[in-house]
Every structure is written in structure tokens, then in C-alpha cells.
Amino acid sequence: AIEAVLEGECKPMDFRWFIGCRRWSPGDLEQKVRVGKYQAMASARSVALKQCIGLPKPLWHEVMELSGGRSRELSRLEIQKRDDLSADEKDG
């Protein structure tokens, strides 16, 4: 991706850039997924590449809400704990 941007083949906004790194011991991530600490989520490209700056709530809440079911409910419970959002943003 970086090479494509530097060579002018793609624009930086065509990608979602993450800063940081999380390293896992062999089998560690699989174990965490198995016990429910992490969950893989499918997402539409338009959602995954959405601009996060200025969103009323973090992108992961939107993905969880769009997934529905238990994920949606978990997002709603977690967002109610936040003190940096208005009532309208929490109900959003």
C-alpha cells in the first residue's frame, strides 16, 4: 500500500492506516478468539474506510451495531458507560 501511494498509483485515502503493533505468541490470538475475548467482524468497505475524525462515536461501535444481535447489544452497553458523549450521540 505504501509503495502504491508513493508511486502515485493510489491515494492515501484509499486505505485505512493504523499506527501501532500488537504481537501475539503462537496460538495466543486463536485462544482469545476461542474464549470470546476477540471476534472477527465482516464490514463493508465503505464502513471500514470511513473517516473517523469527527465521528460522534468510535468506528468499532458502528461496526458492532451494524452486525446486530449480541454485538449490537454489547456496543450499546459499552457506549452508555462513556461520559464524553451526549445523550443523543449515545442513542444515535
Backbone bond lengths (Angstrom), bond angles and torsions (degrees), N, CA, C in turn:
res aa  C-N    CA-C-N  psi(-1)  N-CA   C-N-CA  omega(-1)  CA-C   N-CA-C  phi
1 A - - - 1.449 - - 1.530 110.77 -
2 I 1.329 115.75 -45.33 1.467 118.83 -178.60 1.517 110.43 -61.50
3 E 1.333 117.00 -43.50 1.459 120.53 -179.63 1.529 110.72 -62.62
4 A 1.334 117.14 -41.31 1.464 121.00 179.81 1.524 111.13 -62.89
5 V 1.316 117.65 -38.63 1.462 121.56 177.81 1.523 109.68 -68.90
6 L 1.326 117.18 -46.68 1.471 120.64 -179.01 1.521 112.32 -63.00
7 E 1.336 116.12 -32.20 1.468 120.20 -179.97 1.524 112.34 -87.89
8 G 1.335 117.79 1.20 1.450 121.80 176.95 1.518 114.85 79.11
9 E 1.344 117.57 10.23 1.461 120.85 179.75 1.529 111.88 -77.55
10 C 1.319 116.72 -27.99 1.463 122.58 -179.01 1.523 108.59 -136.85
11 K 1.319 115.27 161.50 1.459 121.12 175.13 1.530 109.27 -97.56
12 P 1.328 117.70 150.31 1.471 119.43 177.94 1.529 112.72 -55.94
13 M 1.322 117.13 -31.43 1.459 120.46 -177.59 1.528 112.27 -74.90
14 D 1.345 117.57 -4.62 1.461 120.72 176.00 1.523 111.64 -77.92
15 F 1.323 116.93 -7.05 1.461 121.46 -174.99 1.518 110.96 -128.73
16 R 1.304 115.91 158.60 1.462 122.49 171.19 1.521 104.87 -101.77
17 W 1.342 116.51 120.24 1.468 121.85 -177.91 1.518 109.17 -102.32
18 F 1.307 116.65 132.16 1.457 121.94 178.14 1.519 108.84 -118.83
19 I 1.307 115.29 139.27 1.456 120.84 177.98 1.518 107.28 -107.97
20 G 1.301 115.77 133.93 1.457 120.11 179.24 1.516 111.26 116.63
21 C 1.273 114.53 174.61 1.454 119.48 -176.60 1.521 109.36 -151.98
22 R 1.292 116.40 138.76 1.459 121.23 174.60 1.517 106.69 -124.63
23 R 1.285 116.26 120.29 1.464 120.30 179.79 1.518 109.69 -102.83
24 W 1.311 115.53 142.42 1.446 122.20 -178.90 1.516 109.40 -119.43
25 S 1.300 116.56 143.27 1.462 121.39 170.28 1.518 107.08 -72.20
26 P 1.334 118.16 154.83 1.464 119.52 178.84 1.537 111.28 -53.10
27 G 1.333 115.63 126.08 1.455 121.69 178.33 1.520 115.41 83.19
28 D 1.332 117.78 -10.00 1.465 121.00 -175.95 1.525 112.39 -65.32
29 L 1.321 116.97 -48.84 1.465 119.76 -179.46 1.526 110.81 -63.25
30 E 1.324 117.16 -43.64 1.459 120.65 178.88 1.530 110.89 -57.40
31 Q 1.330 116.60 -40.60 1.455 121.51 178.48 1.530 110.99 -64.33
32 K 1.339 116.82 -43.26 1.462 120.76 -179.82 1.532 111.13 -65.29
33 V 1.325 117.04 -36.59 1.465 120.51 175.80 1.524 109.50 -66.86
34 R 1.314 116.84 -43.74 1.462 121.94 -178.50 1.530 112.25 -59.30
35 V 1.345 117.35 -38.07 1.471 119.94 -178.65 1.532 112.74 -91.52
36 G 1.348 116.69 1.42 1.453 120.45 173.63 1.515 116.65 90.90
37 K 1.335 118.44 11.58 1.467 119.66 177.95 1.517 112.06 -78.21
38 Y 1.329 117.25 -26.56 1.456 123.29 176.10 1.511 108.11 -130.73
39 Q 1.339 115.28 152.97 1.454 119.99 -179.93 1.517 108.99 -143.72
40 A 1.315 116.71 130.83 1.463 120.70 174.74 1.522 108.35 -74.58
41 M 1.328 116.59 138.60 1.459 121.03 -178.67 1.528 108.98 -130.47
42 A 1.302 116.41 132.85 1.461 120.97 173.04 1.521 108.20 -81.76
43 S 1.313 115.45 147.36 1.463 119.07 -179.27 1.523 109.21 -149.92
44 A 1.315 115.73 143.21 1.463 120.44 175.01 1.521 109.22 -66.14
45 R 1.308 116.62 147.40 1.471 121.54 179.60 1.527 110.94 -54.85
46 S 1.321 116.72 -40.76 1.468 120.54 -177.83 1.529 111.49 -62.47
47 V 1.321 117.17 -32.13 1.467 120.76 178.08 1.522 109.65 -78.14
48 A 1.321 116.88 -46.88 1.466 120.88 -177.38 1.524 112.45 -62.62
49 L 1.326 117.74 -31.40 1.468 120.91 -178.36 1.525 112.87 -99.07
50 K 1.323 117.29 8.53 1.465 121.20 179.92 1.528 110.64 -61.83
51 Q 1.308 115.68 142.27 1.461 120.39 175.82 1.513 109.31 -66.60
52 C 1.314 117.24 127.07 1.465 121.54 -176.59 1.516 113.22 -89.47
53 I 1.313 116.66 -23.07 1.460 119.69 -177.65 1.521 108.99 -66.31
54 G 1.310 116.26 124.73 1.448 121.01 177.47 1.523 114.55 86.54
55 L 1.326 117.80 0.06 1.462 118.31 175.43 1.526 108.87 -66.09
56 P 1.324 118.03 144.95 1.467 119.78 -179.67 1.529 113.39 -66.46
57 K 1.318 116.57 -24.05 1.469 119.41 177.59 1.527 108.08 -146.74
58 P 1.323 117.54 160.33 1.461 119.89 -177.49 1.527 113.26 -58.46
59 L 1.315 115.28 149.14 1.457 122.02 -177.74 1.529 112.42 -57.58
60 W 1.341 116.95 -36.20 1.476 117.91 -178.14 1.523 111.22 -62.06
61 H 1.356 117.97 -30.31 1.473 119.68 176.79 1.528 110.08 -65.86
62 E 1.318 116.48 -40.67 1.463 119.45 179.67 1.529 110.68 -63.72
63 V 1.325 117.04 -43.64 1.463 120.53 179.11 1.528 110.29 -61.97
64 M 1.320 116.57 -44.55 1.470 120.45 179.86 1.530 110.63 -63.07
65 E 1.333 117.32 -43.19 1.464 120.72 -179.74 1.521 111.48 -63.79
66 L 1.332 116.31 -41.04 1.460 120.14 179.06 1.521 112.15 -67.60
67 S 1.327 117.06 -26.01 1.467 121.45 179.46 1.529 111.42 -71.29
68 G 1.331 115.60 -27.12 1.459 120.00 177.39 1.520 113.82 76.24
69 G 1.307 115.25 -176.33 1.461 122.37 176.73 1.518 114.18 57.66
70 R 1.327 114.80 -137.12 1.462 121.54 -177.05 1.533 111.73 -62.59
71 S 1.345 116.91 -35.66 1.464 120.58 179.18 1.529 111.17 -63.26
72 R 1.315 115.50 -42.39 1.471 120.05 178.50 1.525 110.56 -62.55
73 E 1.304 116.34 -44.08 1.463 120.86 -178.95 1.528 111.06 -64.66
74 L 1.320 117.31 -41.69 1.458 121.45 177.71 1.528 110.57 -61.13
75 S 1.315 117.13 -43.47 1.461 120.74 178.16 1.527 110.55 -59.93
76 R 1.315 116.76 -45.75 1.472 120.51 179.79 1.530 111.72 -61.24
77 L 1.319 116.91 -41.87 1.472 120.07 178.47 1.525 111.39 -64.27
78 E 1.323 116.51 -42.95 1.470 120.84 -178.79 1.524 111.75 -68.39
79 I 1.318 117.26 -38.94 1.467 119.51 -177.20 1.524 111.37 -69.79
80 Q 1.330 116.92 -27.30 1.469 119.73 178.11 1.527 111.50 -67.57
81 K 1.321 118.03 -21.92 1.469 121.86 178.83 1.523 112.81 -76.08
82 R 1.330 117.34 -16.28 1.462 120.99 -174.73 1.518 111.13 -76.36
83 D 1.327 115.60 140.47 1.465 119.60 178.09 1.532 112.12 -107.38
84 D 1.336 117.02 4.39 1.462 120.56 -179.27 1.528 112.89 -101.92
85 L 1.341 117.74 8.54 1.453 121.52 179.40 1.525 110.53 -120.34
86 S 1.339 115.09 146.21 1.463 119.11 176.62 1.522 109.11 -74.89
87 A 1.323 116.58 168.03 1.469 121.37 178.60 1.531 110.56 -60.44
88 D 1.336 117.49 -39.71 1.470 120.77 178.59 1.516 111.60 -63.24
89 E 1.339 116.78 -40.89 1.460 120.36 179.17 1.524 110.93 -67.42
90 K 1.316 117.35 -36.17 1.464 120.72 178.60 1.517 110.97 -68.18
91 D 1.331 116.85 -36.26 1.468 120.76 -179.49 1.510 112.02 -81.43
92 G 1.345 116.56 -22.73 1.442 127.72 -177.30 1.425 117.92 -21.77
